[in-house]
Amino acid sequence: MFTINNKFMTLVLLIALLSLLAAACGVKSGNRRPAREDSDKTGEFHRSPITSKLEELSVDLDKADGTCKATPGDLTSPAAARVRLGVQLVGTSVKENLTKSIEIVGEKKNAKYEISGLTIKSAGGALDIGTSSLALDLQSGSRKNYDFNIGAAGTYDILCDGSKVGTFTATE
């Protein structure tokens, strides 16, 4: 049977520890600068290729004189694109309250914004897949955003409270 002396074992462990310390002391610290300098930043960041194909459309509705007006009235988007439609009913004034949040003052208005006949292929949020028209019930103030894919190319009427205020064209 093989036996090792305790003094010999202590000496071996001490030599191993000293050689590790000697090796560690000879290693230089790496470059600890940040991965990206401020001068390298371009301000653009895309998480996926899908976000770069997003068509952002913004519409302001105004009912100041009783009739509904859309700015812009006519919208165009490729049929295969993912669309983010932001609609806001303006015409009332806003102010900051004591907590610095926005508060709507004056007469609040309602409107129904509709793209008649537009088939939605894929939707998110408040819309359902297979919807045959986009109908949004809006109140004065905040902008509402809706994301969807257009099902087919074509030209569709945009209605505000039942009156035509423009056209939505989905191109091939």
N, C-alpha and C positions, 0 to 999 in steps of 0.2 A: 504494500500500500504506500502511496506517495503522500508525504506531509510537507507542508511549507511552514517555515519559521515566520512568526508574526512580525519580527523586525525586517525580514526580507520582503514581506508583503507590503509593509509600510513604506519601505524604500522604493519599491516598484511604483506604488501609487503616487508618491511624492515626485518621482522623476516624470511620470506621465502628466501630472498636474503642471509641473514647471515647463514641460515642453509645449503644452497647450497655451500657457500664458505667454511664452516666448513667441509662438506663432501668432497669437492674437495681437500682441503689441506691434508686430511688424506690418499689420494690415492697415492701409489707409482708409479713412472714412470716405464713403461715396459722395457724389455730387448731390446735395440735398435741395437743389433749387426746385421750384414748382414745375409740374409737367408742362404747363403752358404759361408763357409770359403774357402780360397785358398787351404788349405790342403784337403778339401773334393772333389775338382774338379778332375775328371778323364781324361778330355780331349775328351770324347766321348759324342756326343749329336745326337739323332735321332729324327726327327720331326714326323715320322710316320713309321709303319712297312714296307711300300713300299721301303723306302730308304735303309733299311738293306738288301733287296733282289736285289739290283742293281749290275749287273755284269759290271765291268769297264774293258774295253779292250783298249789297246793303241798300235798303229802301227806306225812305222816310215818307210817312203818310201825314197829310195835313187836312184837318176838317175845320179850319178857322171860319170859313164862310158858310158852313153847313154842308157843302159838297166835299167829297173825298178826292184828294189829289195825291198822286204818287210821284216821288222824285228819286230815281229815274222811273219812268213809266214802263219803258221797254227794257227787257233783260235778255241776254244771250249767253248760252253755255253749251259746251260740247256734250253730246248725249251720254258718253261713257264716263264723264267726270263726276267726282264726288263734289256736291254743292253744299256750301254753308250759306244759307239765306238768313240775313239779319234784318228784321222788320221792326220799325219803331213808329208809334203814333205820336207825333209831335204836335205843337200848337198850344200847349199849356206851358206855363212858366214853372221854373224850379228854383228852389232856394236852399241854402244850407241851414240846418237847424242848429241848436246848441251843441249837439254832439258831432257836428261837422258832416253829418250824413245828408244826402239829397232828399228833399221833400217836395212833392208836387203841390203847387198851389193853384187856385183858380178852378175853373170848371173841368172836371175829368170827362173824357170822351171815350167812346167805344167804337170799334170798327171791325168788320169782317173782311179780311184780305184773302182772296181765293185765286188759285190758278186752276181754271176749269179744264178738266180732261187730262191733266198731267198724271201719268202713271208712275208711281214710285217703285223702283226695283228693290232698293235696300234702304232702310230708314234707321234713324236713331232718335232717342228722346221721345217726343210727343207724337211722332208719326208711326203709322203701321205699314208693313210691307204689303204691296198690292193696292194701296190707296189709289183711287182713280181721280182724285182731285186734292189739291192742297188747300185746306181751309183753316185759317188762323183767326181766333177771336182775340182781339187786342184791346188793352186799356192804355190810357195815356201814360207816358213815362218811359219805363225801362224798355231797352231793346231786347227782343227775343230772337235767339238763333236756333235754326233748325238745319240739321244735316241729313242729306238724302242723296241717292243716286237716281238719275232719270232713267225711266224704262225704255223710252223710244224717242227718236227724233221727231220733230214736228213743231208747229206753232200753236200756242195755247193762249186764250184770253186771260188777262189778269183783271179781276173784278174787286172793287172795294165797295162794300155795302150794296152789291148787286149792279153797280154801274161799271162799265169798262174804263179802266184807267191805263191800260197798256197791254203789251203782249210779251209772252215768254217764249223764246225761240231756242229749241234744242237742236243743234247742228250735228250732222253726221261726223 
